[in-house]
Amino acid sequence: MCGAVRYRVQGTPSSVSICHCQSCRRASGAPIVSWFVISREQFTLLSGKPAAYRSSAHVVRGFCANCGTQLTYVHDSAPTTVELTTASLDRPAAITPTKEIWLADKLPWVAVNQSLDHHWGESSSFTPPGWKTVTPRIVAVDAEALVEFVKHVFGAAGDYHPQAPAELKLGDSIIMISDAGVRAPAAACLYVYVANADAIWQRAIDAGAQSIERPANTPYGDRRGIVMDRWGNTWQIATRLT
């Protein structure tokens, strides 16, 4: 803020995130803080020296001793990297976050960016990259045909695998589809947002699904139609109106 501490960063960050954790909130006095991660070799301190504060047992945060701007975050488990506050850059818009972390600590009045990856805890999540905490899984007889149905109707990306669950990507979500055999068939009821509920509902009907409800406006702001496919899965197909 005051310019007493100046630094230079070279190269591309290995990670850029928005953090909702309570520790970052208290250290910055802000509801969220954006960080980017670089190696020590990419970081050069040009002038001044950040004041250091051990905010927890394994974390040291760096601040400008003159104006208090939060600058750096270093974890004892990652001594070769440093995290820097995106907002302390001269051009913070040049670095775009790709994920939001520590959503478990998120304040209830802070909105999340649905286009980013979300992690309930830290960014080194226990989920695979791009996966959410909960993933629907359907077990079906003739799973290969169901995979083709979902790809045709909803434009899902992915392929059938006879020895492993198919992983179909629909927008920002993933659906797993497996062959019945070891497991008994298990259908699902899925609420899917699409750009045009009427068109996708009709595409599902044309592909052999049974109409449960024709598309209509709901009291909660969605236009929604419902179909059931021949495997017994119910698809609530919706477009947000308001």
C-alpha positions in Angstrom: 0.0 0.0 0.0 2.7 2.5 1.0 5.5 1.1 -1.3 8.0 0.6 1.5 8.3 -3.1 0.5 8.8 -3.8 -3.2 9.3 -7.2 -4.8 9.5 -8.8 -8.2 8.0 -12.1 -9.4 9.2 -13.9 -12.5 7.5 -16.9 -14.3 4.1 -18.5 -13.9 2.6 -19.2 -10.5 2.0 -22.9 -9.7 -1.3 -22.1 -8.0 -3.7 -19.1 -7.7 -6.6 -19.4 -5.2 -9.1 -17.5 -3.2 -8.9 -18.4 0.5 -11.9 -18.3 2.9 -10.1 -19.5 6.0 -10.6 -17.8 9.3 -6.8 -17.2 9.7 -6.5 -15.3 6.5 -9.6 -13.2 7.3 -8.2 -12.2 10.6 -4.8 -11.4 9.3 -6.1 -9.2 6.5 -9.4 -7.8 8.0 -11.1 -9.0 4.8 -13.7 -11.7 4.1 -11.5 -13.4 1.5 -7.8 -13.2 0.4 -6.4 -14.2 -3.0 -3.0 -15.9 -3.0 -0.6 -17.1 -5.7 2.2 -19.7 -5.1 5.7 -19.4 -6.6 9.1 -20.9 -5.9 11.7 -19.1 -3.9 13.8 -18.6 -7.1 10.9 -16.7 -8.8 10.8 -14.2 -5.9 13.1 -11.2 -5.5 12.8 -8.7 -2.7 13.7 -5.3 -4.2 13.4 -3.0 -1.2 12.3 -3.0 2.4 11.9 -6.1 4.6 8.6 -7.6 5.5 7.8 -7.9 9.2 7.3 -11.6 10.1 4.5 -13.0 12.3 4.0 -16.7 13.1 0.2 -16.8 12.9 0.0 -20.5 13.7 2.3 -23.4 14.7 3.5 -23.9 11.1 2.8 -20.7 9.3 4.8 -17.4 9.1 3.1 -14.4 7.5 4.9 -11.4 6.1 3.6 -7.8 6.4 4.7 -4.3 5.6 5.9 -3.0 8.9 5.0 0.5 7.8 1.4 0.2 6.6 0.4 -3.3 7.6 -0.3 -4.7 4.2 -0.3 -8.5 4.2 2.3 -9.8 1.7 3.6 -13.3 2.2 2.6 -16.7 3.6 5.1 -19.5 4.2 4.3 -22.9 5.6 7.0 -25.0 7.3 6.1 -28.0 5.2 6.9 -26.1 2.0 10.1 -24.1 2.6 10.9 -23.9 -1.2 7.8 -21.9 -2.1 6.2 -18.7 -1.0 2.6 -17.5 -1.3 2.0 -13.9 -2.1 -1.2 -11.8 -1.8 -2.5 -11.2 -5.3 -3.8 -7.7 -4.3 -0.3 -6.6 -3.4 0.8 -6.8 -7.1 1.0 -3.6 -9.1 -1.3 -5.4 -11.7 -3.4 -7.9 -9.6 -5.8 -8.4 -12.5 -3.0 -10.1 -14.5 -3.3 -13.2 -12.3 -6.7 -15.0 -12.3 -7.7 -17.5 -9.5 -8.6 -21.0 -10.5 -10.0 -22.3 -7.2 -11.6 -21.3 -3.9 -10.3 -23.0 -0.8 -11.4 -23.5 2.8 -15.0 -23.1 1.9 -15.7 -24.8 5.3 -14.8 -21.4 6.9 -16.7 -19.2 4.3 -18.8 -16.5 5.7 -22.5 -17.1 4.9 -22.9 -13.7 3.1 -19.9 -14.2 0.8 -20.9 -15.5 -2.7 -18.7 -18.2 -4.4 -17.6 -18.1 -8.0 -19.3 -21.1 -9.7 -16.7 -21.1 -12.5 -13.8 -22.0 -10.1 -12.9 -25.3 -8.5 -14.1 -25.5 -5.0 -12.3 -27.2 -2.0 -14.0 -27.6 1.4 -10.6 -27.6 3.1 -7.1 -26.6 1.8 -6.1 -26.7 -1.9 -4.2 -30.0 -1.5 -7.6 -31.6 -1.3 -8.4 -35.3 -0.7 -10.5 -35.2 -3.9 -9.1 -35.6 -7.5 -8.6 -32.3 -9.4 -11.9 -31.0 -10.7 -14.1 -33.3 -8.5 -16.6 -32.1 -6.0 -17.1 -33.6 -2.5 -20.2 -35.5 -3.6 -20.4 -37.3 -7.0 -23.6 -39.1 -8.2 -23.0 -42.7 -9.3 -25.4 -44.7 -11.3 -25.2 -48.5 -11.6 -27.1 -49.8 -14.7 -27.7 -52.8 -16.9 -26.3 -51.8 -20.3 -24.4 -48.9 -18.9 -22.8 -48.3 -22.2 -26.1 -47.3 -23.7 -26.9 -45.1 -20.7 -23.6 -43.3 -21.2 -24.5 -42.6 -24.8 -27.9 -41.3 -23.7 -26.4 -38.8 -21.3 -23.8 -37.7 -23.8 -26.5 -37.2 -26.5 -29.1 -35.5 -24.4 -26.9 -33.3 -22.2 -23.8 -33.0 -24.3 -21.7 -34.7 -21.6 -18.0 -35.4 -22.2 -16.5 -38.8 -21.4 -16.5 -42.4 -22.5 -17.8 -45.8 -21.4 -15.3 -48.1 -19.7 -16.2 -51.8 -19.2 -13.7 -52.3 -16.4 -14.1 -49.0 -14.6 -16.9 -46.4 -14.0 -17.5 -43.9 -16.8 -16.7 -40.4 -15.7 -19.0 -38.0 -17.6 -18.4 -34.3 -17.3 -21.6 -32.1 -17.4 -20.7 -28.4 -17.1 -18.9 -28.2 -13.7 -20.1 -31.6 -12.5 -19.2 -35.2 -12.9 -21.5 -38.3 -13.0 -20.1 -41.8 -12.6 -21.9 -44.6 -14.5 -21.1 -48.3 -13.9 -22.2 -51.7 -15.2 -24.5 -53.7 -12.9 -23.1 -57.1 -12.0 -21.1 -57.1 -8.8 -23.4 -54.2 -7.7 -27.2 -54.3 -8.1 -28.7 -51.7 -10.4 -29.1 -48.3 -8.6 -30.9 -45.5 -10.3 -30.6 -41.8 -9.4 -32.7 -38.6 -9.3 -30.6 -35.7 -10.7 -31.4 -32.0 -11.0 -29.5 -30.7 -14.0 -29.3 -27.0 -15.0 -29.1 -26.4 -18.8 -29.3 -23.4 -21.1 -32.7 -24.3 -22.6 -34.8 -26.7 -20.5 -37.5 -27.1 -23.2 -35.0 -28.1 -25.8 -33.1 -30.6 -23.6 -36.4 -32.0 -22.3 -37.6 -32.6 -25.8 -34.2 -34.1 -26.8 -34.5 -36.6 -23.9 -38.1 -37.5 -25.0 -36.9 -38.1 -28.6 -34.1 -40.3 -27.2 -36.7 -42.6 -25.5 -37.2 -41.1 -22.1 -40.7 -41.0 -20.5 -42.3 -37.6 -19.7 -43.0 -37.1 -16.0 -43.7 -33.4 -16.2 -43.6 -31.1 -19.2 -41.4 -28.0 -18.8 -43.2 -25.3 -16.8 -42.2 -22.3 -14.6 -41.8 -23.1 -10.9 -42.5 -20.9 -7.9 -38.8 -20.8 -7.1 -37.6 -19.3 -10.3 -36.7 -22.3 -12.5 -38.3 -23.5 -15.7 -38.2 -27.2 -15.2 -39.3 -30.4 -17.0 -38.9 -34.0 -15.7 -38.2 -37.2 -17.6 -37.4 -40.8 -16.6 -35.0 -42.8 -18.8 -35.4 -46.5 -19.5 -32.9 -47.3 -16.7 -35.2 -45.7 -14.1 -33.2 -42.5 -13.6 -35.2 -39.4 -13.1 -33.8 -36.2 -14.7 -35.1 -32.9 -13.6 -34.1 -30.5 -16.4 -34.1 -26.9 -15.4 -33.1 -23.4 -16.5 -32.9 -20.5 -14.1 -35.2 -17.7 -15.0 -34.6 -15.2 -12.2 
